Amino acid sequence: MARWEGNARGRLERAALDLFTEQGYDRTTIAQIAQRANLTERSFYRWFADKREVLFGGSEELEQRLVSAIDAVPARAGALATLLTAFATAPEVFRPREFLRERSAVIAANPPLQERELIKLASLADALTAALLHRGCDRQTARLATEVGMAVLRLTTERWMADEQADFAGLLSTSAADLLAVAADGVPARQEARPKG
């Protein structure tokens, strides 16, 4: 008899995270995750290619959300302002804060998962850069705005996860202001070294 499949993806994500926290990522099997979620292994593979992807489920959804939001920003907005406006929509697809905190702890304890997260972030950055290029930004501006924007997004997300009462949009503004304060520190741009003689 087939097991009930309602919200299978969410149940698998929750079961996996609980098991990773309880017994460690490496000691957790897909069979255990499926059993904890009251589903079959076959159900697991309908949603995820492997157990790593349980921790990164929703990354495609986030990418699509941000790219759509970039497209919706008025054309006169600058590259970084466009990204910040798009980033304000991210909580619409984020998992709950408690889930994200537990996920972060599991990833921090496992170097291969840290590497996977960096790959996912690089993929997201590429998609954001491409969206800015599509809006007419030059390549250098699009890339620099994306790198700076990703730093602001990471800082904002960390702050948001740490404070249940915090408003994401407000934290995004604070993080962007912090960036501007650091950038205004007055460090001069390097000049090309001139040959002596």
C-alpha positions as CSV (number, residue, x, y, z in Angstrom):
1,M,0.0,0.0,0.0
2,A,1.4,3.4,-1.0
3,R,2.2,5.8,1.8
4,W,0.4,9.1,2.1
5,E,2.4,11.7,0.0
6,G,0.9,15.0,1.3
7,N,3.7,17.6,1.6
8,A,6.3,14.9,0.9
9,R,9.0,17.3,0.1
10,G,8.6,19.3,3.3
11,R,8.4,16.1,5.4
12,L,11.5,14.7,3.8
13,E,13.4,18.0,4.4
14,R,12.3,18.0,8.1
15,A,13.1,14.4,8.6
16,A,16.5,14.7,7.1
17,L,17.4,17.8,9.1
18,D,16.3,16.1,12.3
19,L,18.4,13.0,11.6
20,F,21.4,15.1,10.5
21,T,21.2,17.0,13.7
22,E,20.7,13.9,15.9
23,Q,23.2,11.5,14.4
24,G,25.3,13.4,11.9
25,Y,25.1,13.9,8.2
26,D,27.5,11.1,7.3
27,R,25.7,8.5,9.5
28,T,22.3,9.2,8.1
29,T,21.0,7.2,5.1
30,I,18.3,7.9,2.6
31,A,16.3,4.9,3.9
32,Q,16.3,6.4,7.4
33,I,15.2,9.8,6.1
34,A,12.3,8.2,4.1
35,Q,11.3,6.0,7.1
36,R,11.3,9.1,9.5
37,A,9.1,10.9,7.0
38,N,6.8,7.9,6.7
39,L,7.5,7.7,3.0
40,T,9.4,5.3,0.7
41,E,12.9,5.7,-0.7
42,R,11.2,5.9,-4.1
43,S,9.3,9.0,-2.9
44,F,12.6,10.5,-1.7
45,Y,14.1,10.2,-5.2
46,R,11.1,11.9,-6.7
47,W,12.2,15.1,-4.9
48,F,15.9,14.8,-4.4
49,A,18.8,13.4,-6.4
50,D,20.8,12.6,-3.2
51,K,20.7,13.4,0.5
52,R,22.8,16.6,0.1
53,E,20.1,18.1,-2.0
54,V,17.6,17.9,0.9
55,L,19.6,20.7,2.5
56,F,19.6,22.8,-0.7
57,G,16.0,22.2,-1.8
58,G,14.5,25.5,-2.8
59,S,17.7,27.0,-4.2
60,E,16.2,26.9,-7.7
61,E,13.0,28.5,-6.4
62,L,15.0,31.3,-4.7
63,E,17.0,31.9,-8.0
64,Q,13.7,32.1,-10.0
65,R,12.2,34.4,-7.4
66,L,15.1,36.8,-7.5
67,V,15.5,36.8,-11.2
68,S,11.8,37.6,-11.6
69,A,12.1,40.3,-9.0
70,I,15.1,41.8,-10.9
71,D,13.0,41.9,-14.1
72,A,10.2,43.8,-12.3
73,V,12.4,46.6,-11.0
74,P,12.0,49.9,-12.9
75,A,14.7,50.3,-15.6
76,R,16.1,53.5,-14.2
77,A,17.3,51.8,-11.0
78,G,21.1,51.1,-10.7
79,A,22.5,47.6,-10.6
80,L,23.0,47.4,-6.8
81,A,19.7,49.1,-6.0
82,T,18.0,46.6,-8.4
83,L,19.5,43.6,-6.5
84,L,18.6,45.0,-3.1
85,T,15.0,45.5,-4.3
86,A,14.9,41.9,-5.5
87,F,16.5,40.6,-2.4
88,A,13.7,42.1,-0.3
89,T,11.4,39.4,-1.8
90,A,13.6,36.5,-0.7
91,P,11.7,35.7,2.5
92,E,8.7,34.7,0.3
93,V,10.6,31.5,-0.6
94,F,12.8,31.0,2.5
95,R,12.3,28.1,4.8
96,P,11.4,28.9,8.4
97,R,14.2,30.5,10.4
98,E,14.5,27.6,12.8
99,F,15.0,25.2,9.9
100,L,17.6,27.5,8.3
101,R,19.5,27.8,11.6
102,E,19.6,24.0,12.0
103,R,20.6,23.7,8.3
104,S,23.4,26.1,8.8
105,A,24.8,24.1,11.8
106,V,24.7,20.9,9.8
107,I,26.5,22.5,6.8
108,A,29.1,24.2,9.1
109,A,30.0,20.8,10.6
110,N,30.6,19.1,7.2
111,P,33.3,20.5,4.7
112,P,31.8,18.7,1.6
113,L,28.5,20.4,2.4
114,Q,30.2,23.8,2.8
115,E,31.7,23.2,-0.7
116,R,28.3,22.4,-2.1
117,E,26.9,25.6,-0.6
118,L,29.6,27.6,-2.2
119,I,28.8,26.0,-5.6
120,K,25.1,26.8,-5.1
121,L,25.9,30.4,-4.2
122,A,28.2,30.8,-7.2
123,S,25.4,29.5,-9.4
124,L,23.0,32.0,-7.9
125,A,25.5,34.8,-8.4
126,D,25.9,33.8,-12.1
127,A,22.1,33.9,-12.6
128,L,21.9,37.4,-10.9
129,T,24.7,38.7,-13.1
130,A,23.0,37.4,-16.2
131,A,19.8,39.1,-15.1
132,L,21.6,42.4,-14.7
133,L,23.3,42.0,-18.1
134,H,19.8,41.3,-19.6
135,R,18.7,44.7,-18.1
136,G,21.5,46.4,-20.0
137,C,24.3,46.6,-17.4
138,D,27.8,46.3,-18.6
139,R,29.6,43.1,-17.5
140,Q,31.9,44.7,-15.0
141,T,29.1,46.6,-13.3
142,A,26.9,43.6,-13.2
143,R,29.6,41.3,-11.7
144,L,30.7,43.8,-9.1
145,A,27.1,44.7,-8.1
146,T,26.4,41.0,-7.8
147,E,29.4,40.3,-5.6
148,V,28.7,43.2,-3.3
149,G,25.0,42.3,-3.3
150,M,25.6,38.7,-2.4
151,A,27.7,39.9,0.6
152,V,24.9,42.1,1.7
153,L,22.4,39.2,1.3
154,R,24.5,36.8,3.3
155,L,24.9,39.3,6.1
156,T,21.2,40.1,6.1
157,T,20.2,36.5,6.1
158,E,22.5,35.7,9.1
159,R,21.0,38.6,11.0
160,W,17.5,37.6,10.1
161,M,18.0,34.0,11.2
162,A,19.4,35.1,14.5
163,D,16.5,37.3,15.5
164,E,12.9,35.9,15.3
165,Q,11.4,39.4,15.5
166,A,13.6,41.0,12.8
167,D,12.2,42.4,9.6
168,F,14.1,41.2,6.6
169,A,13.7,44.4,4.5
170,G,14.8,46.5,7.5
171,L,17.9,44.3,8.0
172,L,18.6,44.5,4.3
173,S,18.7,48.3,4.5
174,T,20.9,48.2,7.6
175,S,23.3,45.7,5.9
176,A,23.5,47.9,2.8
177,A,24.2,51.0,5.0
178,D,26.9,49.0,6.8
179,L,28.5,48.2,3.4
180,L,28.4,51.9,2.4
181,A,30.1,52.8,5.7
182,V,32.9,50.3,5.1
183,A,33.3,51.5,1.5
184,A,33.4,55.1,2.6
185,D,36.4,54.3,4.8
186,G,38.5,56.1,2.3
187,V,40.9,53.3,1.2
188,P,42.4,54.7,-2.0
189,A,42.3,52.6,-5.2
190,R,45.7,51.1,-6.1
191,Q,47.6,52.9,-8.7
192,E,49.6,50.9,-11.3
193,A,53.2,50.5,-10.2
194,R,55.5,52.6,-12.2
195,P,58.9,51.2,-13.2
196,K,61.8,52.9,-11.5
197,G,64.5,54.6,-13.4
